[in-house]
Amino acid sequence: MNDTFIAPPYAGLTPDVVLNAVESVGFLADGRQLALNSYENRVYQIGLEEDQGGPLGDARFLVAKFYRPARWTDEEILEEHEFASELAAREIPVVAALEIGGTTLHHHAGYRFSLYPRRGGRAPELEDPNTLEWLGRFIGRIHGVGATKPFEHRPALDVASFGTASRDWLLAHDFIPADLREAWSGAAALAIEGAQRAFDRAAGVARIRLHGDCHAGNVLWTPGGPHFVDFDDARTGPAVQDLWMLLSGDRASMSAQLRHVLAGYEDFATFDGHELALVEALRTLRLLHYSAWLARRWNDPAFPMAFPWFNTQKYWQDRVLELKEQVAAMQEPPLDPAR
């Protein structure tokens, strides 16, 4: 996968192109178009004319997702769609891409896109133990399905792709200020070594199909409970990847939160306690990957506007300290949900 571009990747995605793409697969748009909060891809709520029938019934809106060029292959995107559809078929509350004309992935004007039903909701209240247990139950159900077979095309979450590749890309493209380069690269090297040791110790844990980016922003809460959106980062990895991002605060708080999550999770899936040793390693890899993600997207005009604090002297100074803290955190005992 090549994540760098000479020209902004969405320069040609005008409002007319978006509406024409939707109409190219049989829907009649009424002109209403609202950009939704997404940076990696471009996602729009599209208003529809009445009485169209089809997979949306009498719904007046759909959501159109335009994929960032060159990030995923068609096979990788379709495999993500197939996973979400498999979950939806088991009545697990996920928002899956609509199948239209025998496929969920469409092409128009050089862009690839998919369409989704619109689903509302709010962010879950993660301080509520009942909410955490409820989320745990549904993640357990997702993992129960995810463990039944492997991905064939989607990549794995590992130290090489999230840690080493991110570090090397940032150094090769001169994003680290010269006066911080030695300090940052040294901290990054120690962080990657610590993460690799954790993964080596957990070599025997299962790797399954995951949501991959299961934070509160990708869960919409309704009176009937949660539903999960945006499987764009679905990967193969340890189950705890879909759990640790629901936790926050100090060790005691995270241990208590994890206890509630696992109370629901283990109603539907068995959790291997050896995976808890990966929590801080996964956090470390996410931090490295996040910096590289921002850097790789910096020629997309949406990124400098949305993240003006990135690539400043202070940003990289803070990252040095953050990585050093993670090196220490990875040496601490794992979280203990029994306490």
C-alpha positions in Angstrom: 0.0 0.0 0.0 1.2 3.5 -0.9 -0.1 6.2 1.4 1.7 9.2 -0.1 0.3 11.4 -2.9 1.7 14.3 -5.0 -1.7 15.8 -5.4 -4.4 16.1 -2.7 -6.3 12.9 -2.9 -9.8 14.3 -3.0 -9.2 17.3 -5.2 -11.7 16.1 -7.8 -14.4 15.0 -5.3 -16.8 17.9 -5.9 -20.4 18.0 -4.6 -21.6 17.2 -8.1 -19.3 14.1 -8.3 -20.7 12.9 -5.0 -24.3 13.2 -6.1 -23.6 11.7 -9.5 -21.9 8.8 -7.9 -24.9 8.1 -5.7 -27.2 8.4 -8.7 -25.0 6.1 -10.8 -26.1 3.1 -8.7 -29.8 3.9 -8.9 -30.7 6.4 -6.2 -32.3 9.7 -6.9 -30.7 12.4 -4.7 -32.6 15.6 -3.8 -29.6 17.8 -3.6 -29.1 17.7 0.2 -25.5 16.9 1.1 -23.8 17.1 4.5 -20.1 16.2 5.1 -19.8 14.0 8.1 -16.8 13.8 10.5 -14.2 11.8 8.7 -10.6 12.5 7.7 -9.3 9.3 6.4 -12.1 8.9 3.9 -14.8 11.3 2.8 -18.2 10.6 4.1 -21.5 12.4 3.3 -25.1 12.2 4.3 -27.2 12.4 1.1 -30.8 13.3 1.0 -33.0 11.2 -1.3 -36.2 11.8 -3.2 -39.3 10.0 -1.8 -40.6 6.6 -2.6 -37.5 5.0 -4.0 -37.9 1.6 -2.3 -35.0 -0.8 -2.7 -32.6 -1.6 0.2 -33.5 1.6 2.1 -37.2 1.3 1.9 -38.8 4.7 2.5 -35.7 6.2 4.2 -35.0 9.8 3.1 -31.2 9.6 3.7 -28.2 7.4 3.0 -24.5 7.7 3.8 -21.9 7.7 1.0 -18.3 6.8 1.9 -15.6 7.6 -0.6 -12.4 5.7 0.0 -9.0 7.3 0.2 -7.2 6.5 -3.1 -4.5 3.7 -2.9 -5.0 3.0 0.8 -6.7 -0.4 0.4 -7.1 -2.7 -2.5 -10.5 -3.6 -3.7 -10.1 -7.1 -2.2 -9.3 -5.6 1.2 -12.3 -3.3 1.1 -14.6 -6.1 0.0 -13.3 -8.3 2.8 -14.1 -5.6 5.4 -17.6 -5.4 3.9 -18.1 -9.1 4.0 -17.1 -9.2 7.7 -19.6 -6.5 8.6 -22.3 -8.2 6.6 -21.5 -11.5 8.3 -22.0 -9.8 11.7 -25.2 -8.2 10.6 -26.5 -11.5 9.4 -26.0 -12.8 13.0 -28.1 -9.9 14.2 -25.1 -8.2 15.8 -25.7 -4.4 15.7 -23.3 -3.2 13.1 -23.8 -0.8 10.1 -22.9 -2.8 7.0 -22.5 -1.6 3.4 -25.6 -1.9 1.2 -25.3 -4.5 -1.6 -26.5 -2.9 -4.8 -26.2 -4.7 -8.2 -24.5 -7.7 -6.6 -21.7 -5.7 -4.9 -21.0 -3.3 -2.0 -18.1 -1.5 -3.7 -18.7 0.9 -6.5 -16.7 3.1 -8.8 -17.3 6.6 -10.2 -15.1 9.3 -11.7 -11.9 7.6 -10.4 -13.2 7.1 -6.9 -14.4 4.0 -5.0 -17.4 4.3 -2.8 -19.9 2.4 -0.8 -23.4 3.3 0.5 -24.8 2.7 4.0 -28.1 3.2 5.7 -28.1 6.3 8.0 -28.0 5.3 11.7 -28.2 7.9 14.5 -27.0 7.7 18.1 -24.8 9.4 20.6 -21.4 8.5 22.2 -21.7 5.8 24.9 -21.3 6.8 28.5 -18.1 4.8 29.3 -18.2 5.8 33.0 -21.4 3.7 33.4 -20.6 0.1 34.4 -23.8 -1.2 32.7 -22.7 0.5 29.4 -19.3 -1.1 29.6 -20.9 -4.6 30.2 -23.3 -4.1 27.3 -20.4 -3.1 25.0 -18.5 -6.1 26.2 -21.3 -8.4 25.3 -21.5 -7.1 21.7 -17.7 -7.1 21.3 -17.7 -10.7 22.5 -20.3 -11.6 19.9 -18.2 -9.8 17.2 -15.1 -11.8 18.3 -17.1 -15.0 18.4 -17.7 -14.5 14.7 -14.3 -13.1 14.0 -12.6 -16.2 15.4 -14.4 -18.6 13.0 -12.1 -17.9 10.0 -9.2 -15.7 9.1 -8.9 -12.6 6.9 -7.3 -13.5 3.6 -6.5 -10.0 2.4 -6.7 -7.6 5.4 -3.3 -7.0 7.1 -2.3 -7.8 10.7 -1.8 -5.5 13.5 1.8 -6.0 14.5 5.0 -4.3 15.6 6.5 -4.2 12.1 3.6 -2.4 10.4 2.4 -0.1 13.2 5.8 0.5 15.0 8.8 0.0 12.9 7.3 1.1 9.6 5.9 4.3 11.2 9.2 5.2 12.8 11.1 4.6 9.6 8.7 6.6 7.5 8.9 9.6 9.8 12.6 9.6 9.9 13.0 9.1 6.1 10.7 12.0 5.3 12.4 14.4 7.8 9.3 15.1 9.9 11.3 15.1 13.2 13.0 18.5 13.9 16.8 18.2 13.6 17.4 19.1 17.3 14.9 16.4 18.4 15.8 13.7 15.9 18.2 11.8 18.2 16.0 12.0 21.2 12.9 11.0 19.4 14.5 8.2 17.4 16.1 6.8 20.6 12.8 6.9 22.5 11.0 5.3 19.5 13.6 2.5 19.3 13.2 1.7 23.0 9.4 1.8 22.6 9.5 -0.6 19.6 11.8 -2.9 21.5 9.4 -2.9 24.5 6.4 -3.6 22.3 8.2 -6.4 20.5 9.1 -8.1 23.8 5.4 -7.9 24.8 4.3 -9.5 21.6 7.0 -12.2 21.8 5.7 -13.1 25.3 2.2 -13.3 24.0 3.2 -15.3 20.9 0.7 -18.0 21.8 -2.5 -15.9 22.0 -5.0 -16.2 19.2 -5.2 -13.7 16.3 -8.7 -13.1 15.1 -10.7 -10.8 12.8 -11.2 -7.5 14.7 -13.0 -4.2 14.4 -9.6 -2.8 14.8 -10.5 0.8 15.9 -13.1 0.2 18.6 -13.1 3.5 20.4 -16.1 5.4 21.7 -16.3 7.4 18.5 -17.1 4.3 16.5 -19.9 3.2 18.8 -23.3 4.9 18.5 -25.7 4.5 21.4 -29.4 4.4 21.2 -32.2 3.6 23.6 -32.0 0.0 22.3 -28.2 -0.2 23.0 -25.1 0.3 20.9 -24.3 -0.3 17.3 -20.8 -0.4 15.8 -19.8 1.6 12.8 -16.7 2.1 10.6 -14.9 -1.2 10.1 -12.4 0.6 7.9 -9.4 -0.4 10.2 -10.5 -4.1 10.5 -7.4 -6.2 10.9 -6.2 -9.5 12.3 -4.9 -9.2 15.8 -5.4 -10.1 19.5 -8.9 -9.6 20.9 -7.7 -7.1 23.5 -7.2 -4.6 20.7 -10.9 -4.1 20.6 -11.2 -3.7 24.4 -8.3 -1.5 25.6 -9.5 1.7 23.9 -12.7 1.7 26.0 -10.5 2.1 29.2 -9.2 5.4 30.6 -7.8 6.9 33.8 -5.3 5.4 36.2 -4.5 1.7 36.6 -7.1 1.2 39.3 -9.8 2.8 37.1 -8.8 0.9 34.0 -8.8 -2.4 35.9 -12.3 -1.7 37.2 -13.6 -0.7 33.8 -12.0 -3.8 32.3 -13.8 -6.0 34.9 -17.2 -4.6 33.7 -16.3 -5.1 30.0 -15.1 -8.6 30.5 -18.3 -9.5 32.5 -20.2 -9.0 29.4 -17.6 -10.2 26.9 -17.2 -13.6 28.5 -20.9 -14.3 28.1 -20.1 -14.9 24.4 -16.3 -15.4 24.0 -13.5 -16.6 26.1 -10.9 -14.0 26.9 -7.2 -15.1 27.3 -5.8 -13.2 30.3 -2.3 -13.4 28.7 -3.5 -10.7 26.3 -3.5 -8.1 29.1 0.3 -7.9 28.8 -0.3 -6.4 25.4 -2.4 -3.4 26.4 0.5 -0.9 26.8 2.3 -2.3 23.8 -0.8 -1.8 21.7 -1.1 1.7 23.0 2.5 2.4 22.2 2.1 1.1 18.6 -1.0 3.3 18.2 0.9 6.4 19.3 3.6 5.8 16.7 1.1 4.9 14.0 -0.9 8.0 14.7 2.1 10.3 14.2 2.9 8.6 11.0 -0.7 8.7 9.9 -0.9 12.5 10.3 2.4 12.9 8.5 1.4 10.7 5.6 -1.8 12.7 5.1 -0.3 16.2 5.5 -0.7 17.1 1.8 -4.5 16.5 2.2 -5.8 20.1 2.9 -8.2 18.8 5.5 -5.4 17.7 7.8 -3.5 21.0 8.4 -6.9 22.6 9.1 -8.0 19.9 11.5 -4.7 19.3 13.3 -2.8 22.6 13.4 -0.8 21.5 16.4 0.8 18.7 14.5 4.4 18.9 13.3 5.3 21.7 15.7 8.3 21.8 17.9 6.1 21.2 21.0 4.3 18.3 19.3 7.5 16.4 18.9 8.9 17.3 22.3 5.7 15.9 23.8 6.0 12.7 21.7 9.5 12.1 23.1 8.1 12.3 26.7 5.1 10.2 25.8 7.2 7.4 24.3 9.5 7.4 27.4 6.4 7.1 29.5 5.2 4.2 27.4 8.6 2.4 27.8 8.1 2.6 31.6 4.4 1.6 31.3 5.3 -1.6 29.3 7.5 -2.7 32.2 4.6 -2.5 34.7 2.5 -5.5 35.6 -0.6 -6.0 33.4 -4.0 -4.7 34.4 -5.8 -6.9 36.9 -9.6 -6.9 36.4 -10.0 -9.1 39.5 -9.0 -6.2 41.7 
